[in-house]
């Protein structure tokens, strides 16, 4: 397996499956039905998904799926046309959803939203009010009031750069998000996307390897400390990014020195168990070829069963792989 093949397989390994996609759609249909129920007292005008799921940058194992519940402003305003405090709205959502049998004991407030925790995925429901001229008001993080957000803008910007770069940008984002998950999501998911948009508007790439390298080698210039929870988190993120860059440079040097296996291991060290190093069936074939004396090595150092210099037969240990 070459490095490019391994990276392609890694991206495939972390993408949501068709079965998971169907499960999400079924759960959303059920949830929307309850939220739109006229007897709910929530006065929901419409719902739409936002975040990684909506922008097709969600990875597995599944994580939070964001829902905007757009509320009918007139039904929530007081006599002075003032909106209630966010906590009052969230409490009403939580009480209603917790009273539905299939969601009982699965609902909690996870500021600034209400979360329904199902067996294999979480749904974050964000109450919002659509604004004239664009954008939405949503609860701010400390629930002291309402703040503006423009979720459609990020969607449109990402779609544009994804198309501009031959529909490969979202896969790069998924790879970075997988790495970031290993850091307990040190960098907010949406900010990884914002950084990617800024990088790939200016820089083209031929394959996933180049795209991933571009993100890490340029991220420091676009990462904003204000988007992370604290300045310490920002500094920690920069340190982690620099550590990845060092390993990526080492991997490039290994490839230039015809040591692609070593480069594979360095990439696996960055991205973890979902990053393949060698296909199990391919490994078995190599083990069998070693035993039979038919394995060969090319001038580049790559192993082959068809071309190159023959390697003597061996009945030794081959990584625990069995002929059975």
URZIQUI-V889915 format. One record per pair of residues at least 6 apart in sequence whose C-alpha atoms are under 8 Angstrom apart, sorted by sequence separation. I is the first residue (numbers start at 0). J is the second residue. D is the distance in Angstrom with one decimal. If there is no record, write none. Layout:
I_J_D + I_J_D
//
This chain:
33_39_7.5 + 35_41_8.0 + 51_57_4.6 + 76_82_4.7 + 77_83_7.5 + 96_102_6.5 + 97_103_4.8 + 107_113_5.9 + 108_114_6.0 + 115_121_5.7 + 116_122_6.6 + 129_135_4.5 + 130_136_7.1 + 138_144_6.1 + 139_145_5.4 + 161_167_6.2 + 179_185_6.4 + 204_210_5.6 + 224_230_5.9 + 227_233_6.0 + 253_259_6.1 + 288_294_4.9 + 296_302_4.6 + 297_303_7.1 + 34_41_7.3 + 35_42_7.5 + 73_80_7.9 + 75_82_6.3 + 76_83_6.7 + 96_103_7.5 + 97_104_6.4 + 106_113_7.0 + 107_114_5.4 + 114_121_6.6 + 115_122_5.2 + 128_135_5.4 + 129_136_6.5 + 138_145_4.6 + 139_146_5.5 + 161_168_5.0 + 179_186_6.7 + 203_210_7.9 + 267_274_5.3 + 295_302_5.9 + 296_303_5.9 + 35_43_5.7 + 75_83_6.9 + 97_105_7.2 + 106_114_5.7 + 107_115_6.7 + 114_122_5.5 + 115_123_6.6 + 127_135_6.1 + 128_136_5.1 + 137_145_5.3 + 138_146_6.1 + 160_168_7.3 + 161_169_6.5 + 176_184_7.9 + 253_261_6.4 + 254_262_6.2 + 266_274_7.5 + 267_275_7.1 + 294_302_7.2 + 295_303_5.2 + 34_43_6.6 + 35_44_7.3 + 97_106_5.7 + 106_115_4.6 + 114_123_4.4 + 115_124_8.0 + 127_136_5.4 + 128_137_6.9 + 136_145_5.6 + 137_146_5.4 + 224_233_5.2 + 250_259_7.9 + 253_262_5.6 + 267_276_7.2 + 285_294_6.8 + 294_303_6.1 + 295_304_5.6 + 297_306_6.5 + 298_307_6.9 + 35_45_7.3 + 72_82_7.8 + 96_106_6.9 + 105_115_5.5 + 106_116_6.5 + 113_123_5.7 + 114_124_6.1 + 127_137_4.8 + 136_146_5.2 + 137_147_6.4 + 223_233_7.7 + 294_304_4.8 + 295_305_7.0 + 296_306_7.3 + 297_307_4.2 + 105_116_5.2 + 112_123_6.1 + 113_124_5.1 + 126_137_6.4 + 127_138_7.6 + 135_146_8.0 + 136_147_4.7 + 137_148_7.1 + 202_213_7.9 + 250_261_7.2 + 251_262_7.0 + 293_304_6.2 + 294_305_7.7 + 295_306_6.3 + 296_307_4.9 + 297_308_6.3 + 52_64_6.0 + 105_117_6.9 + 112_124_5.5 + 113_125_6.7 + 125_137_7.0 + 126_138_7.6 + 135_147_5.6 + 136_148_6.4 + 176_188_6.7 + 250_262_4.2 + 264_276_6.7 + 295_307_5.1 + 296_308_5.2 + 51_64_7.2 + 52_65_7.4 + 93_106_6.5 + 102_115_7.1 + 112_125_4.8 + 125_138_8.0 + 134_147_6.5 + 135_148_5.4 + 249_262_7.5 + 250_263_7.5 + 263_276_5.8 + 295_308_5.0 + 296_309_6.6 + 50_64_7.0 + 51_65_7.8 + 93_107_6.7 + 111_125_7.2 + 112_126_7.2 + 134_148_5.6 + 135_149_6.4 + 295_309_4.3 + 296_310_7.2 + 31_46_6.8 + 49_64_7.5 + 50_65_5.6 + 93_108_6.8 + 134_149_4.6 + 176_191_7.3 + 198_213_7.6 + 250_265_6.0 + 294_309_6.0 + 295_310_5.5 + 48_64_7.4 + 49_65_5.1 + 133_149_7.4 + 134_150_7.4 + 175_191_7.5 + 198_214_6.8 + 249_265_7.7 + 250_266_7.2 + 260_276_7.7 + 288_304_7.0 + 293_309_6.5 + 294_310_5.7 + 48_65_5.7 + 49_66_5.8 + 292_309_7.3 + 293_310_7.0 + 294_311_8.0 + 48_66_4.4 + 49_67_6.7 + 90_108_7.9 + 219_237_6.3 + 247_265_7.4 + 292_310_6.2 + 293_311_7.9 + 47_66_5.7 + 48_67_6.1 + 89_108_7.3 + 172_191_6.9 + 195_214_6.4 + 198_217_6.8 + 246_265_6.3 + 247_266_7.2 + 285_304_7.7 + 292_311_5.2 + 293_312_7.4 + 46_66_6.7 + 47_67_5.4 + 93_113_6.3 + 172_192_6.4 + 194_214_7.8 + 198_218_7.7 + 246_266_7.6 + 292_312_3.7 + 46_67_5.6 + 47_68_6.9 + 92_113_7.1 + 219_240_7.7 + 289_310_7.3 + 291_312_5.6 + 292_313_7.0 + 46_68_4.6 + 218_240_7.8 + 289_311_7.3 + 290_312_5.1 + 291_313_7.5 + 45_68_6.2 + 46_69_6.0 + 89_112_6.8 + 172_195_7.0 + 195_218_7.9 + 198_221_7.9 + 246_269_7.7 + 289_312_5.4 + 290_313_4.8 + 44_68_7.6 + 45_69_5.4 + 89_113_6.5 + 194_218_6.4 + 197_221_7.2 + 288_312_7.9 + 289_313_5.7 + 290_314_5.3 + 43_68_6.3 + 44_69_5.6 + 45_70_7.3 + 215_240_6.2 + 289_314_7.6 + 290_315_7.9 + 43_69_5.8 + 44_70_5.3 + 112_138_7.7 + 215_241_7.9 + 243_269_6.6 + 43_70_4.5 + 44_71_5.6 + 111_138_5.7 + 168_195_7.6 + 194_221_5.7 + 42_70_5.8 + 43_71_6.0 + 111_139_6.4 + 194_222_6.4 + 215_243_7.3 + 216_244_6.3 + 41_70_7.5 + 42_71_5.7 + 111_140_5.5 + 215_244_6.4 + 110_140_6.4 + 111_141_7.6 + 110_141_7.7 + 111_142_6.7 + 168_199_7.7 + 286_317_5.9 + 42_74_6.6 + 110_142_7.6 + 190_222_7.7 + 212_244_7.6 + 42_75_8.0 + 286_320_7.2 + 157_192_7.5 + 164_199_7.4 + 212_247_7.1 + 287_322_7.0 + 160_196_6.3 + 171_207_6.4 + 175_211_7.4 + 190_226_7.0 + 286_322_8.0 + 89_126_7.4 + 163_200_7.9 + 170_207_7.6 + 174_211_7.5 + 283_320_6.3 + 88_126_7.4 + 282_320_7.6 + 283_321_7.2 + 157_196_6.2 + 160_199_6.7 + 164_203_6.5 + 167_206_7.9 + 171_210_6.2 + 187_226_7.2 + 283_322_7.0 + 153_193_7.5 + 156_196_7.1 + 160_200_6.1 + 164_204_7.6 + 167_207_7.3 + 171_211_5.7 + 187_227_6.6 + 186_227_6.2 + 15_57_7.1 + 168_210_7.6 + 185_227_7.5 + 257_299_5.9 + 258_300_7.3 + 14_57_7.3 + 15_58_5.8 + 257_300_6.3 + 14_58_5.2 + 15_59_5.7 + 257_301_7.9 + 13_58_5.4 + 14_59_6.0 + 15_60_8.0 + 13_59_5.2 + 15_61_7.6 + 13_60_7.5 + 185_232_6.7 + 186_233_7.9 + 41_91_7.5 + 186_236_6.9 + 41_92_7.0 + 185_236_6.7 + 85_138_5.4 + 39_95_6.8 + 64_120_7.6 + 66_122_7.0 + 68_124_6.7 + 70_126_6.8 + 72_128_6.4 + 86_142_6.3 + 63_120_6.4 + 64_121_6.1 + 65_122_6.0 + 66_123_6.0 + 67_124_6.0 + 68_125_5.9 + 69_126_6.2 + 70_127_6.0 + 71_128_7.2 + 85_142_5.7 + 61_119_6.7 + 62_120_5.5 + 63_121_4.7 + 64_122_4.8 + 65_123_4.8 + 66_124_4.8 + 67_125_4.9 + 68_126_4.9 + 69_127_4.9 + 70_128_5.5 + 84_142_7.5 + 85_143_7.2 + 61_120_5.6 + 62_121_6.1 + 63_122_5.5 + 64_123_6.0 + 65_124_6.2 + 66_125_6.0 + 67_126_6.1 + 68_127_5.9 + 69_128_5.5 + 70_129_7.7 + 84_143_7.1 + 85_144_6.2 + 63_123_6.4 + 65_125_7.4 + 67_127_6.5 + 69_129_6.6 + 84_144_6.2 + 85_145_7.0 + 178_269_7.1 + 178_270_5.5 + 177_270_7.1 + 178_271_8.0 + 174_270_7.9 + 50_150_7.9 + 54_154_6.0 + 49_150_7.0 + 54_157_7.8 + 56_169_5.8 + 55_169_7.2 + 56_170_7.3 + 58_173_6.2 + 56_172_6.6 + 57_173_6.9 + 56_173_5.6 + 58_176_7.7 + 58_177_7.2 + 51_188_7.7 + 51_189_7.5 + 50_189_7.1 + 14_173_7.7 + 10_170_6.5 + 13_173_7.5 + 13_174_7.8 + 10_173_7.3 + 10_174_6.4 + 13_177_7.6 + 7_207_7.2 + 6_207_6.9 + 6_208_6.8 + 3_207_7.6 + 3_208_6.7 + 2_259_6.7 + 1_259_7.1 + 2_260_8.0 + 5_263_7.6 + 2_262_7.3 + 13_273_7.2 + 2_263_5.8 + 12_273_6.4 + 1_263_8.0 + 12_274_7.9 + 9_273_6.0 + 9_274_4.9 + 8_274_7.5 + 9_275_6.4 + 8_275_7.1 + 6_274_7.2 + 5_274_6.9 + 6_275_7.9 + 5_275_5.6 + 5_276_6.5 + 5_277_7.7 + 0_276_7.1 + 0_277_5.6 + 0_278_7.0
//
